[in-house]
Amino acid sequence: MSEMPNQASRRPRRYIDWRQAAHLLAGGQTPAAAAAAIGVSEDRLMRHFETSQHFLRLILRAGESRRCLDLALQAGPVEEDAAG
């Protein structure tokens, strides 16, 4: 078994909620506001935006979900079928 060199000096990994950032960006928030909300720098958010295909798909999916929800809310209440 080989040990990782300098393992003690490595920073611990922390969870970054990229999905929340995607929803904020799709909702019209500025990159600075989205970065502040998830606790990263705006530069880090933009680097992730430029390099991560998965993050781009999250943003597109969040925008799609938001549009579908807006359309459903504009349509009003759904009437129930009398037949059952």
Backbone atoms as SQL, in Angstrom:
CREATE TABLE atoms (id INTEGER PRIMARY KEY, chain TEXT, resi INTEGER, resn TEXT, atom TEXT, x REAL, y REAL, z REAL);
INSERT INTO atoms VALUES
  (1, 'A', 1, 'MET', 'N', 0.828, -1.178, 0.000),
  (2, 'A', 1, 'MET', 'CA', 0.000, 0.000, 0.000),
  (3, 'A', 1, 'MET', 'C', 0.872, 1.240, 0.000),
  (4, 'A', 2, 'SER', 'N', 0.524, 2.170, -0.831),
  (5, 'A', 2, 'SER', 'CA', 1.287, 3.418, -0.831),
  (6, 'A', 2, 'SER', 'C', 0.436, 4.522, -0.216),
  (7, 'A', 3, 'GLU', 'N', 1.100, 5.334, 0.554),
  (8, 'A', 3, 'GLU', 'CA', 0.391, 6.441, 1.189),
  (9, 'A', 3, 'GLU', 'C', 0.528, 7.679, 0.322),
  (10, 'A', 4, 'MET', 'N', -0.460, 8.546, 0.435),
  (11, 'A', 4, 'MET', 'CA', -0.415, 9.796, -0.309),
  (12, 'A', 4, 'MET', 'C', 0.638, 10.700, 0.329),
  (13, 'A', 5, 'PRO', 'N', 1.574, 11.223, -0.445),
  (14, 'A', 5, 'PRO', 'CA', 2.548, 12.139, 0.140),
  (15, 'A', 5, 'PRO', 'C', 1.861, 13.438, 0.554),
  (16, 'A', 6, 'ASN', 'N', 2.334, 14.013, 1.624),
  (17, 'A', 6, 'ASN', 'CA', 1.801, 15.283, 2.130),
  (18, 'A', 6, 'ASN', 'C', 0.315, 15.219, 2.453),
  (19, 'A', 7, 'GLN', 'N', -0.163, 14.056, 2.802),
  (20, 'A', 7, 'GLN', 'CA', -1.588, 13.905, 3.065),
  (21, 'A', 7, 'GLN', 'C', -2.040, 14.771, 4.241),
  (22, 'A', 8, 'ALA', 'N', -1.189, 14.940, 5.232),
  (23, 'A', 8, 'ALA', 'CA', -1.558, 15.731, 6.401),
  (24, 'A', 8, 'ALA', 'C', -1.711, 17.207, 6.056),
  (25, 'A', 9, 'SER', 'N', -1.004, 17.679, 5.044),
  (26, 'A', 9, 'SER', 'CA', -1.069, 19.094, 4.701),
  (27, 'A', 9, 'SER', 'C', -2.183, 19.419, 3.707),
  (28, 'A', 10, 'ARG', 'N', -2.857, 18.428, 3.209),
  (29, 'A', 10, 'ARG', 'CA', -3.934, 18.679, 2.241),
  (30, 'A', 10, 'ARG', 'C', -5.142, 19.268, 2.944),
  (31, 'A', 11, 'ARG', 'N', -5.793, 20.197, 2.264),
  (32, 'A', 11, 'ARG', 'CA', -7.004, 20.786, 2.822),
  (33, 'A', 11, 'ARG', 'C', -8.136, 19.769, 2.750),
  (34, 'A', 12, 'PRO', 'N', -8.996, 19.761, 3.742),
  (35, 'A', 12, 'PRO', 'CA', -10.134, 18.842, 3.680),
  (36, 'A', 12, 'PRO', 'C', -11.101, 19.280, 2.581),
  (37, 'A', 13, 'ARG', 'N', -11.691, 18.304, 1.958),
  (38, 'A', 13, 'ARG', 'CA', -12.667, 18.605, 0.905),
  (39, 'A', 13, 'ARG', 'C', -13.953, 19.075, 1.550),
  (40, 'A', 14, 'ARG', 'N', -14.629, 20.009, 0.907),
  (41, 'A', 14, 'ARG', 'CA', -15.920, 20.447, 1.417),
  (42, 'A', 14, 'ARG', 'C', -16.925, 20.411, 0.282),
  (43, 'A', 15, 'TYR', 'N', -18.152, 20.195, 0.644),
  (44, 'A', 15, 'TYR', 'CA', -19.222, 20.078, -0.330),
  (45, 'A', 15, 'TYR', 'C', -19.596, 21.453, -0.873),
  (46, 'A', 16, 'ILE', 'N', -19.681, 21.577, -2.183),
  (47, 'A', 16, 'ILE', 'CA', -20.145, 22.803, -2.826),
  (48, 'A', 16, 'ILE', 'C', -21.433, 22.453, -3.550),
  (49, 'A', 17, 'ASP', 'N', -22.495, 23.158, -3.238),
  (50, 'A', 17, 'ASP', 'CA', -23.808, 22.860, -3.802),
  (51, 'A', 17, 'ASP', 'C', -23.969, 23.541, -5.164),
  (52, 'A', 18, 'TRP', 'N', -23.404, 22.901, -6.200),
  (53, 'A', 18, 'TRP', 'CA', -23.471, 23.469, -7.543),
  (54, 'A', 18, 'TRP', 'C', -24.905, 23.502, -8.053),
  (55, 'A', 19, 'ARG', 'N', -25.741, 22.563, -7.598),
  (56, 'A', 19, 'ARG', 'CA', -27.140, 22.548, -8.034),
  (57, 'A', 19, 'ARG', 'C', -27.857, 23.819, -7.571),
  (58, 'A', 20, 'GLN', 'N', -27.601, 24.239, -6.335),
  (59, 'A', 20, 'GLN', 'CA', -28.211, 25.469, -5.832),
  (60, 'A', 20, 'GLN', 'C', -27.729, 26.662, -6.657),
  (61, 'A', 21, 'ALA', 'N', -26.449, 26.693, -6.982),
  (62, 'A', 21, 'ALA', 'CA', -25.915, 27.778, -7.804),
  (63, 'A', 21, 'ALA', 'C', -26.585, 27.792, -9.174),
  (64, 'A', 22, 'ALA', 'N', -26.803, 26.611, -9.756),
  (65, 'A', 22, 'ALA', 'CA', -27.463, 26.528, -11.058),
  (66, 'A', 22, 'ALA', 'C', -28.881, 27.083, -10.986),
  (67, 'A', 23, 'HIS', 'N', -29.616, 26.738, -9.934),
  (68, 'A', 23, 'HIS', 'CA', -30.981, 27.245, -9.779),
  (69, 'A', 23, 'HIS', 'C', -30.988, 28.758, -9.590),
  (70, 'A', 24, 'LEU', 'N', -30.033, 29.278, -8.840),
  (71, 'A', 24, 'LEU', 'CA', -29.953, 30.721, -8.635),
  (72, 'A', 24, 'LEU', 'C', -29.637, 31.441, -9.944),
  (73, 'A', 25, 'LEU', 'N', -28.693, 30.904, -10.717),
  (74, 'A', 25, 'LEU', 'CA', -28.341, 31.525, -11.992),
  (75, 'A', 25, 'LEU', 'C', -29.499, 31.448, -12.983),
  (76, 'A', 26, 'ALA', 'N', -30.180, 30.305, -13.027),
  (77, 'A', 26, 'ALA', 'CA', -31.325, 30.154, -13.931),
  (78, 'A', 26, 'ALA', 'C', -32.467, 31.072, -13.523),
  (79, 'A', 27, 'GLY', 'N', -32.540, 31.400, -12.242),
  (80, 'A', 27, 'GLY', 'CA', -33.581, 32.288, -11.743),
  (81, 'A', 27, 'GLY', 'C', -33.274, 33.760, -11.924),
  (82, 'A', 28, 'GLY', 'N', -32.113, 34.078, -12.488),
  (83, 'A', 28, 'GLY', 'CA', -31.790, 35.463, -12.772),
  (84, 'A', 28, 'GLY', 'C', -30.841, 36.124, -11.794),
  (85, 'A', 29, 'GLN', 'N', -30.315, 35.362, -10.836),
  (86, 'A', 29, 'GLN', 'CA', -29.348, 35.941, -9.898),
  (87, 'A', 29, 'GLN', 'C', -28.029, 36.219, -10.626),
  (88, 'A', 30, 'THR', 'N', -27.297, 37.189, -10.136),
  (89, 'A', 30, 'THR', 'CA', -25.982, 37.474, -10.702),
  (90, 'A', 30, 'THR', 'C', -25.000, 36.396, -10.253),
  (91, 'A', 31, 'PRO', 'N', -23.928, 36.191, -11.023),
  (92, 'A', 31, 'PRO', 'CA', -22.919, 35.225, -10.586),
  (93, 'A', 31, 'PRO', 'C', -22.347, 35.561, -9.209),
  (94, 'A', 32, 'ALA', 'N', -22.205, 36.843, -8.902),
  (95, 'A', 32, 'ALA', 'CA', -21.675, 37.234, -7.588),
  (96, 'A', 32, 'ALA', 'C', -22.620, 36.805, -6.473),
  (97, 'A', 33, 'ALA', 'N', -23.925, 36.988, -6.677),
  (98, 'A', 33, 'ALA', 'CA', -24.907, 36.604, -5.658),
  (99, 'A', 33, 'ALA', 'C', -24.967, 35.088, -5.502),
  (100, 'A', 34, 'ALA', 'N', -24.920, 34.363, -6.622),
  (101, 'A', 34, 'ALA', 'CA', -24.954, 32.899, -6.563),
  (102, 'A', 34, 'ALA', 'C', -23.702, 32.363, -5.870),
  (103, 'A', 35, 'ALA', 'N', -22.548, 32.950, -6.178),
  (104, 'A', 35, 'ALA', 'CA', -21.297, 32.514, -5.552),
  (105, 'A', 35, 'ALA', 'C', -21.333, 32.765, -4.051),
  (106, 'A', 36, 'ALA', 'N', -21.836, 33.918, -3.650),
  (107, 'A', 36, 'ALA', 'CA', -21.920, 34.233, -2.220),
  (108, 'A', 36, 'ALA', 'C', -22.868, 33.273, -1.506),
  (109, 'A', 37, 'ALA', 'N', -23.957, 32.892, -2.177),
  (110, 'A', 37, 'ALA', 'CA', -24.945, 32.002, -1.562),
  (111, 'A', 37, 'ALA', 'C', -24.377, 30.613, -1.283),
  (112, 'A', 38, 'ILE', 'N', -23.466, 30.142, -2.139),
  (113, 'A', 38, 'ILE', 'CA', -22.906, 28.800, -1.929),
  (114, 'A', 38, 'ILE', 'C', -21.530, 28.835, -1.277),
  (115, 'A', 39, 'GLY', 'N', -21.013, 30.031, -1.010),
  (116, 'A', 39, 'GLY', 'CA', -19.766, 30.147, -0.264),
  (117, 'A', 39, 'GLY', 'C', -18.493, 29.960, -1.059),
  (118, 'A', 40, 'VAL', 'N', -18.514, 30.339, -2.336),
  (119, 'A', 40, 'VAL', 'CA', -17.294, 30.299, -3.143),
  (120, 'A', 40, 'VAL', 'C', -17.079, 31.684, -3.741),
  (121, 'A', 41, 'SER', 'N', -15.901, 31.907, -4.299),
  (122, 'A', 41, 'SER', 'CA', -15.644, 33.189, -4.947),
  (123, 'A', 41, 'SER', 'C', -16.326, 33.204, -6.313),
  (124, 'A', 42, 'GLU', 'N', -16.586, 34.407, -6.804),
  (125, 'A', 42, 'GLU', 'CA', -17.193, 34.527, -8.132),
  (126, 'A', 42, 'GLU', 'C', -16.256, 33.941, -9.184),
  (127, 'A', 43, 'ASP', 'N', -14.960, 34.122, -8.999),
  (128, 'A', 43, 'ASP', 'CA', -13.977, 33.566, -9.923),
  (129, 'A', 43, 'ASP', 'C', -14.073, 32.044, -9.962),
  (130, 'A', 44, 'ARG', 'N', -14.219, 31.410, -8.797),
  (131, 'A', 44, 'ARG', 'CA', -14.349, 29.943, -8.724),
  (132, 'A', 44, 'ARG', 'C', -15.617, 29.482, -9.431),
  (133, 'A', 45, 'LEU', 'N', -16.717, 30.216, -9.234),
  (134, 'A', 45, 'LEU', 'CA', -17.982, 29.874, -9.889),
  (135, 'A', 45, 'LEU', 'C', -17.837, 29.966, -11.402),
  (136, 'A', 46, 'MET', 'N', -17.212, 31.034, -11.886),
  (137, 'A', 46, 'MET', 'CA', -17.071, 31.217, -13.327),
  (138, 'A', 46, 'MET', 'C', -16.114, 30.189, -13.933),
  (139, 'A', 47, 'ARG', 'N', -15.054, 29.819, -13.209),
  (140, 'A', 47, 'ARG', 'CA', -14.166, 28.763, -13.713),
  (141, 'A', 47, 'ARG', 'C', -14.922, 27.443, -13.825),
  (142, 'A', 48, 'HIS', 'N', -15.767, 27.155, -12.837),
  (143, 'A', 48, 'HIS', 'CA', -16.552, 25.918, -12.880),
  (144, 'A', 48, 'HIS', 'C', -17.546, 25.972, -14.036),
  (145, 'A', 49, 'PHE', 'N', -18.148, 27.132, -14.245),
  (146, 'A', 49, 'PHE', 'CA', -19.097, 27.330, -15.344),
  (147, 'A', 49, 'PHE', 'C', -18.422, 27.070, -16.691),
  (148, 'A', 50, 'GLU', 'N', -17.186, 27.528, -16.838),
  (149, 'A', 50, 'GLU', 'CA', -16.473, 27.400, -18.106),
  (150, 'A', 50, 'GLU', 'C', -15.937, 25.998, -18.363),
  (151, 'A', 51, 'THR', 'N', -15.738, 25.208, -17.313),
  (152, 'A', 51, 'THR', 'CA', -15.077, 23.913, -17.498),
  (153, 'A', 51, 'THR', 'C', -15.961, 22.697, -17.249),
  (154, 'A', 52, 'SER', 'N', -17.125, 22.868, -16.649),
  (155, 'A', 52, 'SER', 'CA', -17.925, 21.706, -16.267),
  (156, 'A', 52, 'SER', 'C', -19.170, 21.560, -17.137),
  (157, 'A', 53, 'GLN', 'N', -19.186, 20.530, -17.954),
  (158, 'A', 53, 'GLN', 'CA', -20.369, 20.237, -18.764),
  (159, 'A', 53, 'GLN', 'C', -21.556, 19.880, -17.875),
  (160, 'A', 54, 'HIS', 'N', -21.287, 19.190, -16.778),
  (161, 'A', 54, 'HIS', 'CA', -22.357, 18.802, -15.861),
  (162, 'A', 54, 'HIS', 'C', -23.030, 20.042, -15.274),
  (163, 'A', 55, 'PHE', 'N', -22.253, 21.046, -14.903),
  (164, 'A', 55, 'PHE', 'CA', -22.806, 22.280, -14.344),
  (165, 'A', 55, 'PHE', 'C', -23.662, 23.001, -15.384),
  (166, 'A', 56, 'LEU', 'N', -23.222, 23.002, -16.634),
  (167, 'A', 56, 'LEU', 'CA', -24.017, 23.625, -17.698),
  (168, 'A', 56, 'LEU', 'C', -25.357, 22.913, -17.855),
  (169, 'A', 57, 'ARG', 'N', -25.343, 21.585, -17.793),
  (170, 'A', 57, 'ARG', 'CA', -26.601, 20.834, -17.889),
  (171, 'A', 57, 'ARG', 'C', -27.509, 21.135, -16.704),
  (172, 'A', 58, 'LEU', 'N', -26.937, 21.292, -15.500),
  (173, 'A', 58, 'LEU', 'CA', -27.743, 21.650, -14.330),
  (174, 'A', 58, 'LEU', 'C', -28.434, 22.995, -14.534),
  (175, 'A', 59, 'ILE', 'N', -27.707, 23.967, -15.075),
  (176, 'A', 59, 'ILE', 'CA', -28.286, 25.291, -15.311),
  (177, 'A', 59, 'ILE', 'C', -29.409, 25.202, -16.339),
  (178, 'A', 60, 'LEU', 'N', -29.173, 24.472, -17.424),
  (179, 'A', 60, 'LEU', 'CA', -30.207, 24.330, -18.453),
  (180, 'A', 60, 'LEU', 'C', -31.443, 23.632, -17.901),
  (181, 'A', 61, 'ARG', 'N', -31.239, 22.575, -17.125),
  (182, 'A', 61, 'ARG', 'CA', -32.359, 21.838, -16.543),
  (183, 'A', 61, 'ARG', 'C', -33.131, 22.706, -15.550),
  (184, 'A', 62, 'ALA', 'N', -32.418, 23.510, -14.773),
  (185, 'A', 62, 'ALA', 'CA', -33.075, 24.399, -13.810),
  (186, 'A', 62, 'ALA', 'C', -33.911, 25.444, -14.539),
  (187, 'A', 63, 'GLY', 'N', -33.384, 25.973, -15.630),
  (188, 'A', 63, 'GLY', 'CA', -34.138, 26.950, -16.417),
  (189, 'A', 63, 'GLY', 'C', -35.375, 26.330, -17.039),
  (190, 'A', 64, 'GLU', 'N', -35.230, 25.100, -17.538),
  (191, 'A', 64, 'GLU', 'CA', -36.363, 24.380, -18.112),
  (192, 'A', 64, 'GLU', 'C', -37.453, 24.143, -17.069),
  (193, 'A', 65, 'SER', 'N', -37.054, 23.698, -15.899),
  (194, 'A', 65, 'SER', 'CA', -38.012, 23.445, -14.817),
  (195, 'A', 65, 'SER', 'C', -38.731, 24.725, -14.424),
  (196, 'A', 66, 'ARG', 'N', -37.983, 25.818, -14.361),
  (197, 'A', 66, 'ARG', 'CA', -38.572, 27.104, -13.985),
  (198, 'A', 66, 'ARG', 'C', -39.595, 27.560, -15.031),
  (199, 'A', 67, 'ARG', 'N', -39.252, 27.386, -16.322),
  (200, 'A', 67, 'ARG', 'CA', -40.191, 27.771, -17.388),
  (201, 'A', 67, 'ARG', 'C', -41.457, 26.924, -17.331),
  (202, 'A', 68, 'CYS', 'N', -41.313, 25.618, -17.126),
  (203, 'A', 68, 'CYS', 'CA', -42.485, 24.738, -17.037),
  (204, 'A', 68, 'CYS', 'C', -43.365, 25.122, -15.853),
  (205, 'A', 69, 'LEU', 'N', -42.749, 25.433, -14.732),
  (206, 'A', 69, 'LEU', 'CA', -43.509, 25.842, -13.553),
  (207, 'A', 69, 'LEU', 'C', -44.235, 27.155, -13.810),
  (208, 'A', 70, 'ASP', 'N', -43.559, 28.110, -14.446),
  (209, 'A', 70, 'ASP', 'CA', -44.199, 29.387, -14.767),
  (210, 'A', 70, 'ASP', 'C', -45.394, 29.187, -15.691),
  (211, 'A', 71, 'LEU', 'N', -45.248, 28.316, -16.698),
  (212, 'A', 71, 'LEU', 'CA', -46.360, 28.042, -17.613),
  (213, 'A', 71, 'LEU', 'C', -47.528, 27.399, -16.876),
  (214, 'A', 72, 'ALA', 'N', -47.229, 26.474, -15.988),
  (215, 'A', 72, 'ALA', 'CA', -48.286, 25.800, -15.232),
  (216, 'A', 72, 'ALA', 'C', -49.010, 26.785, -14.321),
  (217, 'A', 73, 'LEU', 'N', -48.277, 27.702, -13.726),
  (218, 'A', 73, 'LEU', 'CA', -48.904, 28.688, -12.843),
  (219, 'A', 73, 'LEU', 'C', -49.735, 29.699, -13.627),
  (220, 'A', 74, 'GLN', 'N', -49.318, 30.021, -14.844),
  (221, 'A', 74, 'GLN', 'CA', -50.077, 30.947, -15.680),
  (222, 'A', 74, 'GLN', 'C', -51.369, 30.313, -16.178),
  (223, 'A', 75, 'ALA', 'N', -51.362, 28.998, -16.371),
  (224, 'A', 75, 'ALA', 'CA', -52.536, 28.305, -16.900),
  (225, 'A', 75, 'ALA', 'C', -53.670, 28.270, -15.889),
  (226, 'A', 76, 'GLY', 'N', -53.370, 28.423, -14.639),
  (227, 'A', 76, 'GLY', 'CA', -54.409, 28.411, -13.611),
  (228, 'A', 76, 'GLY', 'C', -54.673, 27.014, -13.104),
  (229, 'A', 77, 'PRO', 'N', -55.699, 26.883, -12.260),
  (230, 'A', 77, 'PRO', 'CA', -56.004, 25.570, -11.676),
  (231, 'A', 77, 'PRO', 'C', -56.496, 24.581, -12.731),
  (232, 'A', 78, 'VAL', 'N', -56.148, 23.333, -12.526),
  (233, 'A', 78, 'VAL', 'CA', -56.557, 22.269, -13.434),
  (234, 'A', 78, 'VAL', 'C', -57.925, 21.767, -13.001),
  (235, 'A', 79, 'GLU', 'N', -58.849, 21.685, -13.970),
  (236, 'A', 79, 'GLU', 'CA', -60.190, 21.185, -13.650),
  (237, 'A', 79, 'GLU', 'C', -60.165, 19.668, -13.636),
  (238, 'A', 80, 'GLU', 'N', -60.844, 19.091, -12.679),
  (239, 'A', 80, 'GLU', 'CA', -60.904, 17.636, -12.576),
  (240, 'A', 80, 'GLU', 'C', -61.937, 17.108, -13.559),
  (241, 'A', 81, 'ASP', 'N', -61.651, 15.956, -14.119),
  (242, 'A', 81, 'ASP', 'CA', -62.560, 15.315, -15.057),
  (243, 'A', 81, 'ASP', 'C', -63.759, 14.763, -14.289),
  (244, 'A', 82, 'ALA', 'N', -64.963, 15.075, -14.744),
  (245, 'A', 82, 'ALA', 'CA', -66.179, 14.634, -14.059),
  (246, 'A', 82, 'ALA', 'C', -66.353, 13.118, -14.156),
  (247, 'A', 83, 'ALA', 'N', -65.770, 12.507, -15.180),
  (248, 'A', 83, 'ALA', 'CA', -65.929, 11.065, -15.372),
  (249, 'A', 83, 'ALA', 'C', -65.085, 10.272, -14.376),
  (250, 'A', 84, 'GLY', 'N', -64.091, 10.899, -13.789),
  (251, 'A', 84, 'GLY', 'CA', -63.441, 10.130, -12.802),
  (252, 'A', 84, 'GLY', 'C', -62.043, 10.019, -12.683);
